[in-house]
Amino acid sequence: MSALIEVAQGMSDTGNCELRDVIPDVIGLLLGAGIVLTWKASRSRADVRPPILGDD
């Protein structure tokens, strides 16, 4: 949400949009994406199970 505020401030010259204000947003985005991708990768590996012998 704050990233959108920073973009609006930068476009409208109504605030102080600085790079140091955007850095925490980018870090949060990367951490969140990493968590989601890790979770999805672990779920996809759990779905693939080796076949049980004699189970046709």
N, C-alpha and C positions, 0 to 999 in steps of 0.2 A: 504494500500500500504506500509506503513512504517513497518507494521508487517512482510511483506515479506523481506524487507531490513534487519530487525533485525535477521531474521532466516538465511539469506545468510551470514551476518557478523559473526554470531555464528558458522556456519558450516565451513567457509573458513578462519577464523582467520585474516581477513583483516580489521576489524574494532573493535570498542568498543561496544559490545552488552552487555547492562546492563539491569537488571530487571526494573530499574526506567524508562527506555526508552519504555518498553513494557506496563507498567501500563496504560498510556493514551489510548493506542490502545484497551486494554481490556475494559476499561470504555466506550469508544466510541462504541465498539461492543455491549456491554450490553444495553446501552441506545438506540441504533438503533434497536436492537431486541425487546426491550420493546415497542417502538413506533409502530413497525410493528405489533406485536402481539395484542396490544391494538386496533389498527385500524381494524385489521381483525376480532377481537371479536365483535367490535361495528357494523361492517358491517353485520356479520352473524346474530346478534340479530335484526337488522333492516329488514332483509329479512323475518323474521317469524312474520306474522301479524295474529291476531285472525280473524276468519271468520265473515263476516257480516251476521246478521240474515236475513233470507229470500232470500239470494243470493245462488241459486242452480246452 
